[in-house]
Amino acid sequence: MLSFPEPDTAIQVLGPLLQACREEPRLPLTRTALNHGPVVRRAGDLFGSTVNVAARIAALALPGQLLATRPVAEAAVAQRHPGA
């Protein structure tokens, strides 16, 4: 599990990371989900409804697919089309 301070940061990091993983045949294809919201940090782990939603969405993803909640998707669109 990876944690980022803002959706924009997650998008900037995960796009190239997932592409690199797809290009490496020794790595399995991941099922990835992005969600944004508050989390509880305890003993180096993350908990809470934000994490639970991300886990449920990841379970719906196909191997090699990244799914995102609406706030993250809207951040991605805004990043591609500033001022829109």
C-alpha positions in Angstrom: 0.0 0.0 0.0 1.3 3.4 -0.9 0.1 6.7 0.6 0.4 10.2 -0.9 -0.5 13.6 0.5 -2.6 14.6 -2.5 -4.3 12.9 -5.5 -2.0 14.8 -8.0 1.1 13.3 -6.4 -0.4 9.8 -6.6 -1.2 10.2 -10.2 2.3 11.6 -11.0 4.0 8.6 -9.3 1.7 5.7 -10.1 1.3 6.4 -13.9 5.0 5.8 -14.7 5.4 3.1 -11.9 2.5 1.0 -13.3 3.8 1.4 -16.9 7.2 0.2 -15.8 5.7 -2.8 -14.0 3.7 -3.7 -17.2 7.0 -3.7 -19.2 8.8 -6.0 -16.7 7.6 -9.6 -17.6 8.8 -11.0 -14.2 6.4 -8.8 -12.3 2.7 -9.8 -11.9 0.1 -7.3 -13.1 -1.3 -5.4 -10.2 -4.9 -4.5 -9.4 -4.6 -0.8 -8.3 -7.1 1.6 -6.8 -6.8 5.3 -5.8 -8.9 6.9 -3.2 -8.5 10.2 -1.3 -9.4 11.0 2.2 -8.4 10.9 5.9 -6.6 7.8 7.2 -5.6 6.6 10.6 -1.8 5.8 10.8 -0.8 3.3 13.4 2.4 1.2 13.8 3.4 1.9 10.2 0.0 0.9 8.7 -3.0 2.7 7.4 -6.6 2.2 8.5 -10.0 3.7 8.0 -12.9 4.0 5.6 -10.6 5.6 2.9 -8.4 2.5 2.9 -11.5 0.2 3.0 -13.0 1.9 -0.1 -9.6 1.7 -1.9 -9.4 -2.0 -1.1 -12.9 -2.7 -2.4 -12.2 -0.8 -5.6 -8.9 -2.6 -6.1 -10.8 -5.9 -5.9 -12.9 -4.8 -8.9 -9.9 -3.9 -11.0 -8.6 -6.2 -13.7 -4.9 -7.2 -13.6 -2.9 -4.2 -14.9 -5.8 -1.8 -14.3 -6.0 1.3 -12.1 -9.4 2.4 -10.9 -10.0 5.6 -9.0 -12.8 7.3 -7.1 -14.4 10.5 -8.4 -12.2 12.9 -6.4 -9.1 11.3 -7.8 -10.5 11.1 -11.3 -11.4 14.8 -11.2 -7.9 15.7 -10.0 -6.5 13.7 -13.0 -8.7 15.6 -15.4 -7.8 18.9 -13.9 -4.1 17.9 -14.1 -4.4 17.2 -17.8 -6.6 20.3 -18.5 -5.5 23.1 -16.2 -8.0 25.9 -16.0 -10.8 23.8 -17.3 
